Amino acid sequence: MHIKPQIRVLAIDDSALINEKVTIIGAFFRGGEQLDGVLRSEITKDGMDATDVIVKMIKNSKYYAQIRVIMLDGITYAGFNPVDIKSIYEKTNIPVIVFMRSCPDFEKIKLALENLPEAEKRWEIIQRAGKIYKIAQENPVFIQFCGIDKESAVDVVRRTSTHSNIPEPLRVAHLIATGVVLGESTGKA
């Protein structure tokens, strides 16, 4: 996949878990430099609706035809509401990159899931995201992906990480989501 410097990326992050319904924000970016739009929706805390809500949010957006990559901050939102990246790719035909600052502790995740309904289904969705790859750099980060090859996924992450090791679209989505719900952003994307 040829990655242009101004690749259109939709990065999605969730807000603080203070209500049963959790706000998710999509920041639509040109590369890692310019915010062109913002999307908003809600998912259920510890629910099972994240995948469907994200697909609907994307497909109903005026930006849908322009989005080249969807970037997620982790594989679960709103607590343990798992996102099925393969389903998102199949339903939108847009590659998905999951970005993580640290490698998940799957043993702890499995233990936490035991306290929720449909624990096995949640675990299957998490496992469907596939292998986790480390991007070696000064502060290593980790990715999973679907609908895109590893080299292209790493290229997108690096091209959009313009101000830190966190892709700028995800950093901004986090700041907006936190600010909308808490009244001001925490600054810790």
VMD Tcl script that draws the C-alpha trace (Angstrom):
set ca {
  {0.00 0.00 0.00}
  {1.37 3.41 -0.95}
  {1.10 5.78 2.02}
  {0.83 9.47 1.16}
  {2.01 12.04 3.74}
  {-1.54 13.46 3.93}
  {-3.28 10.07 4.22}
  {-6.81 10.51 5.58}
  {-7.04 8.80 8.97}
  {-10.03 8.47 11.27}
  {-8.78 7.92 14.82}
  {-11.27 6.89 17.50}
  {-10.94 7.11 21.27}
  {-13.34 6.95 24.18}
  {-14.01 9.32 27.05}
  {-13.87 8.78 30.79}
  {-16.08 6.03 32.25}
  {-18.37 8.21 34.33}
  {-21.73 7.18 32.87}
  {-23.37 4.03 31.53}
  {-23.13 5.54 28.05}
  {-19.58 6.46 27.06}
  {-18.79 9.05 24.41}
  {-16.49 8.03 21.58}
  {-14.86 10.64 19.36}
  {-13.49 10.21 15.88}
  {-10.84 12.71 14.79}
  {-10.59 12.86 10.99}
  {-7.04 13.89 10.05}
  {-4.83 14.54 7.05}
  {-1.72 12.62 8.02}
  {-0.53 13.75 11.42}
  {-0.86 17.46 10.78}
  {-4.38 18.67 10.12}
  {-7.71 17.98 11.81}
  {-10.46 18.11 9.17}
  {-13.46 16.93 11.16}
  {-14.84 15.34 14.30}
  {-17.36 12.51 14.74}
  {-19.20 11.61 17.95}
  {-21.23 8.67 19.14}
  {-21.95 6.69 22.31}
  {-21.35 3.11 23.36}
  {-22.31 1.16 26.46}
  {-19.90 0.83 29.37}
  {-18.74 -2.84 29.43}
  {-21.23 -3.51 26.64}
  {-21.05 -5.37 23.36}
  {-22.02 -2.58 20.95}
  {-18.68 -0.88 20.14}
  {-18.16 -2.59 16.77}
  {-21.65 -1.85 15.45}
  {-21.64 1.75 16.70}
  {-18.22 2.44 15.17}
  {-19.28 0.95 11.81}
  {-22.49 3.01 11.82}
  {-20.60 6.18 12.82}
  {-18.15 5.69 9.94}
  {-20.67 4.71 7.26}
  {-23.01 7.61 8.14}
  {-20.16 10.13 8.05}
  {-19.65 12.57 5.20}
  {-15.96 11.59 5.44}
  {-16.60 7.88 4.74}
  {-15.38 7.92 1.12}
  {-12.20 9.78 2.10}
  {-11.07 7.61 5.04}
  {-8.06 5.45 4.11}
  {-7.28 4.05 7.58}
  {-9.20 3.68 10.83}
  {-7.00 3.92 13.91}
  {-8.14 2.68 17.31}
  {-6.62 3.24 20.73}
  {-6.62 -0.36 21.94}
  {-9.06 -3.18 21.24}
  {-11.57 -2.45 24.01}
  {-13.50 0.73 24.66}
  {-15.73 1.89 27.50}
  {-14.16 -0.58 29.91}
  {-14.41 -4.00 28.25}
  {-16.60 -3.29 25.21}
  {-14.53 -5.19 22.61}
  {-14.03 -3.96 19.04}
  {-13.98 -6.57 16.27}
  {-11.49 -5.05 13.83}
  {-12.07 -7.74 11.22}
  {-15.79 -7.00 11.23}
  {-15.10 -3.25 10.89}
  {-12.83 -3.91 7.93}
  {-15.34 -6.28 6.31}
  {-18.24 -3.82 6.74}
  {-16.38 -0.62 5.74}
  {-13.61 -1.93 3.46}
  {-11.23 0.42 5.31}
  {-8.05 -0.97 6.91}
  {-7.89 -0.85 10.71}
  {-4.83 -0.26 12.90}
  {-4.99 -0.80 16.66}
  {-2.40 1.27 18.51}
  {-1.20 0.44 22.04}
  {1.39 2.19 24.21}
  {2.17 -1.08 25.98}
  {1.59 -4.74 25.29}
  {-1.66 -5.95 26.90}
  {-1.53 -8.38 29.82}
  {-3.87 -11.05 28.46}
  {-3.99 -13.00 31.72}
  {-5.34 -9.96 33.57}
  {-7.78 -9.24 30.75}
  {-9.12 -12.81 30.84}
  {-9.58 -12.59 34.62}
  {-11.44 -9.28 34.32}
  {-13.71 -10.68 31.61}
  {-14.90 -13.42 33.97}
  {-16.87 -10.73 35.83}
  {-18.85 -9.76 32.74}
  {-21.62 -11.42 30.73}
  {-20.59 -13.12 27.48}
  {-16.98 -13.46 28.68}
  {-16.13 -16.07 26.05}
  {-17.54 -13.98 23.21}
  {-15.60 -10.94 24.41}
  {-12.41 -13.00 24.58}
  {-12.98 -14.35 21.05}
  {-13.36 -10.80 19.69}
  {-10.15 -9.72 21.43}
  {-8.30 -12.75 20.03}
  {-9.63 -12.13 16.50}
  {-7.57 -8.94 16.35}
  {-4.54 -11.13 15.73}
  {-0.88 -10.93 16.50}
  {0.57 -7.92 18.29}
  {3.63 -6.35 16.69}
  {6.18 -4.16 18.43}
  {7.36 -1.03 16.66}
  {10.95 -0.65 17.80}
  {11.83 2.96 18.51}
  {13.04 5.03 21.47}
  {9.70 4.43 23.24}
  {8.39 1.20 21.70}
  {4.69 0.95 20.85}
  {2.53 -1.95 19.70}
  {0.03 -2.48 16.90}
  {-2.46 -4.94 15.50}
  {-4.03 -4.49 12.08}
  {-6.49 -5.79 9.54}
  {-6.81 -5.05 5.81}
  {-3.29 -3.59 5.60}
  {0.18 -5.13 5.58}
  {2.59 -4.72 8.49}
  {5.00 -2.38 6.70}
  {2.19 -0.05 5.65}
  {0.65 -0.10 9.14}
  {4.00 0.83 10.70}
  {4.43 3.57 8.07}
  {1.00 5.06 8.91}
  {1.79 5.04 12.64}
  {5.16 6.69 12.08}
  {3.86 9.29 9.60}
  {1.05 10.31 11.94}
  {3.21 10.40 15.10}
  {4.27 13.97 14.43}
  {4.58 15.37 17.96}
  {5.23 12.28 20.09}
  {5.27 8.50 19.81}
  {1.45 8.60 19.87}
  {-0.21 9.17 16.49}
  {-1.52 12.73 16.43}
  {-5.03 11.72 15.30}
  {-5.39 9.45 18.36}
  {-3.91 12.05 20.68}
  {-6.41 14.65 19.46}
  {-9.36 12.20 19.61}
  {-8.43 11.52 23.24}
  {-8.16 15.22 24.11}
  {-11.54 15.99 22.54}
  {-13.29 13.00 24.15}
  {-11.92 13.89 27.58}
  {-12.68 17.57 27.21}
  {-16.26 17.00 26.04}
  {-17.10 14.74 28.97}
  {-15.00 16.17 31.82}
  {-15.09 19.83 30.81}
  {-11.37 19.93 30.04}
  {-8.84 17.55 28.60}
  {-6.37 15.71 30.80}
  {-3.49 16.19 28.40}
  {-2.44 12.55 28.83}
  {-3.37 10.92 25.54}
}
mol new
graphics top color blue
foreach p $ca { graphics top sphere $p radius 0.5 }
foreach p [lrange $ca 0 end-1] q [lrange $ca 1 end] { graphics top cylinder $p $q radius 0.2 }
display resetview
